[in-house]
Amino acid sequence: GGGASQASAGAVTGATGASEGSGPINPASPPPSDPQLIALIVGAAQDFRRDCLADVDTKPAYQNLRQKVDNFVSTHLDKQEWIPTMIKNQLRNGLRQSVLRTPIENKLCQDIY
Protein backbone atom coordinates (compact mmCIF):
# COMPACT_ATOMS: atom_id res chain seq x y z
CA GLY A 1 0.00 0.00 0.00
CA GLY A 2 2.14 2.88 1.21
CA GLY A 3 5.23 2.15 -0.89
CA ALA A 4 3.88 3.77 -4.06
CA SER A 5 2.91 7.03 -2.36
CA GLN A 6 6.28 7.22 -0.59
CA ALA A 7 8.06 6.64 -3.89
CA SER A 8 6.08 9.37 -5.64
CA ALA A 9 6.72 11.82 -2.78
CA GLY A 10 10.42 11.02 -3.02
CA ALA A 11 10.29 11.59 -6.77
CA VAL A 12 8.74 15.04 -6.23
CA THR A 13 11.42 16.14 -3.75
CA GLY A 14 14.32 14.38 -5.46
CA ALA A 15 13.53 15.40 -9.03
CA THR A 16 13.74 19.12 -8.28
CA GLY A 17 17.48 19.19 -7.78
CA ALA A 18 16.90 21.15 -4.58
CA SER A 19 20.09 22.19 -2.85
CA GLU A 20 20.98 21.03 0.65
CA GLY A 21 19.00 22.70 3.39
CA SER A 22 16.16 23.88 1.16
CA GLY A 23 13.85 21.12 2.36
CA PRO A 24 11.27 19.15 0.45
CA ILE A 25 8.76 20.83 -1.82
CA ASN A 26 5.25 20.81 -0.44
CA PRO A 27 2.96 19.57 -3.22
CA ALA A 28 0.05 21.22 -1.37
CA SER A 29 1.61 24.69 -1.81
CA PRO A 30 -0.50 27.05 -3.91
CA PRO A 31 0.77 27.89 -7.39
CA PRO A 32 2.48 31.29 -7.83
CA SER A 33 -0.62 32.65 -9.58
CA ASP A 34 -2.95 31.83 -6.65
CA PRO A 35 -4.92 35.00 -5.73
CA GLN A 36 -4.69 34.27 -1.98
CA LEU A 37 -0.92 33.87 -2.21
CA ILE A 38 -0.62 37.09 -4.21
CA ALA A 39 -2.78 38.95 -1.68
CA LEU A 40 -0.63 37.61 1.16
CA ILE A 41 2.60 38.75 -0.54
CA VAL A 42 1.19 42.16 -1.48
CA GLY A 43 -0.06 42.67 2.08
CA ALA A 44 3.32 41.74 3.54
CA ALA A 45 5.07 44.14 1.14
CA GLN A 46 2.67 46.96 2.04
CA ASP A 47 3.24 46.35 5.75
CA PHE A 48 7.01 46.36 5.23
CA ARG A 49 6.87 49.60 3.22
CA ARG A 50 4.63 51.26 5.81
CA ASP A 51 6.93 50.23 8.65
CA CYS A 52 10.03 51.49 6.81
CA LEU A 53 8.48 54.84 5.94
CA ALA A 54 6.57 55.35 9.19
CA ASP A 55 8.86 58.02 10.62
CA VAL A 56 10.94 59.08 7.60
CA ASP A 57 9.40 62.57 7.55
CA THR A 58 10.64 63.18 11.10
CA LYS A 59 14.29 62.55 10.20
CA PRO A 60 16.52 65.65 9.88
CA ALA A 61 18.02 64.38 6.59
CA TYR A 62 14.54 64.10 5.06
CA GLN A 63 13.50 67.53 6.33
CA ASN A 64 16.70 69.04 4.91
CA LEU A 65 16.13 67.33 1.57
CA ARG A 66 12.50 68.42 1.46
CA GLN A 67 13.52 72.04 2.14
CA LYS A 68 16.11 71.97 -0.65
CA VAL A 69 13.61 70.54 -3.12
CA ASP A 70 10.93 73.07 -2.10
CA ASN A 71 13.41 75.94 -2.49
CA PHE A 72 14.61 74.68 -5.87
CA VAL A 73 11.06 74.29 -7.19
CA SER A 74 10.02 77.72 -5.88
CA THR A 75 13.04 79.40 -7.47
CA HIS A 76 12.38 77.65 -10.77
CA LEU A 77 8.69 78.58 -10.77
CA ASP A 78 9.47 82.21 -9.86
CA LYS A 79 11.37 82.46 -13.15
CA GLN A 80 8.39 81.21 -15.15
CA GLU A 81 5.86 83.60 -16.63
CA TRP A 82 2.40 82.21 -15.95
CA ILE A 83 0.10 82.08 -18.93
CA PRO A 84 -3.43 80.71 -18.33
CA THR A 85 -3.19 78.51 -21.42
CA MET A 86 0.11 77.00 -20.27
CA ILE A 87 0.21 73.23 -20.38
CA LYS A 88 1.13 71.81 -16.98
CA ASN A 89 3.03 68.88 -18.48
CA GLN A 90 5.31 71.32 -20.29
CA LEU A 91 5.92 73.15 -17.03
CA ARG A 92 6.71 69.86 -15.26
CA ASN A 93 9.05 68.83 -18.05
CA GLY A 94 10.83 72.18 -17.84
CA LEU A 95 11.31 71.69 -14.10
CA ARG A 96 12.60 68.16 -14.68
CA GLN A 97 15.08 69.42 -17.28
CA SER A 98 16.20 72.18 -14.91
CA VAL A 99 16.92 69.62 -12.19
CA LEU A 100 18.93 67.51 -14.64
CA ARG A 101 21.02 70.54 -15.72
CA THR A 102 21.97 71.65 -12.22
CA PRO A 103 24.14 70.20 -9.48
CA ILE A 104 21.12 69.93 -7.17
CA GLU A 105 20.67 66.35 -8.32
CA ASN A 106 24.07 65.50 -6.83
CA LYS A 107 23.30 67.42 -3.65
CA LEU A 108 20.01 65.59 -3.26
CA CYS A 109 21.70 62.23 -3.69
CA GLN A 110 24.34 63.16 -1.10
CA ASP A 111 21.62 64.07 1.38
CA ILE A 112 19.81 60.80 0.84
CA TYR A 113 22.88 58.69 1.45
N, C-alpha and C positions, 0 to 999 in steps of 0.2 A: 503493500500500500503506500507507505510514506516515502519510499526510495525515489520514485519518479518526481515528486514535488521537490524533494531536497536537491535532486540533480538539476532540475530546471532553475531553482533559486541560485544554485552555484553557477550555472551557466550565465545568469543575468549579471551576477557580481563579478565573475571571472572574465567575461567577454568584453568588459568595458575597458580593460587595461588601466584600471584605477591605480594610482600610485599608493605607496604605503601610507597608512594613516588616514586615508580619505574615507574609509569605511565603506560598507556595502551600499548599493543604490537601493532605495526604497521603491519598489514597483508601485506602491500606493501613492506616491508623490504626485501632485497635480502637474499637468503639463505646463510649460512656460506661458502658454496663452490663456490659462485659466483666469477668468475674471476675478475670482476671490483672491488668488495669488497676486495678481496685478494690484488689486486694491490694497492688499496688505503691504506690498512693497512701496507703493505710492504713499500710503499713510506713514510708514516708517521714515521715508525720505522727507516728507513734510514736517514730521516731528523733529527730525535731526536738524533741518534748516531753521525751524523756529527756535530751537534751543541754541543754535550757534549764533543767530542774529538777535537774540532776545535783548541783549544790553549793548549792542554795538553803537547805538546812537549816544550812549553815555560816555564813551571812551574819548579821551582828549585828542587822539590821532584822528578819529572820525570827525569830531567837531572842527578841528583845524582844516581838514580836507574839505568839509562842507563849506566852511567860510571862504576858502580859496576859490572853490568852484562858483559859489554865489557871487563873489567879487568879480571873477573873470566874466561870468555871464552878464552881470550888470554893466560892466565897462563895455563889453561888446555891443550890448543892446543900446547903450547911450549913444553910440556912434552911428546907429541906424536911423534913417529918416522913416518915420511911420507913414505909410500910405494905406488907406482903408482897403484898397484892392490887393494889398500884398498877400502873397501866398505863403502861408505859415511853413510849409515844407521847404520853401526856398530859404526862408529865414533860419530854420533849423539846420539846413545844409550849410549855410554860410557860417553859422556858429561852429558846426563840426569842423569845417575847413579851417577856421580860425584857430581852433584848439590844435589841430594837426600841424599848423605852421608855427606854433609858438612853443617855447620850452616848458610851458605849464604842464604838458603831458608828462614830461620827465619829473617835474616837481610832484605831481600827483602820485606817480608811481613810487617815488621815494617816500612819500608820506604813508602810503599804504603798507609798504614793507618796512 
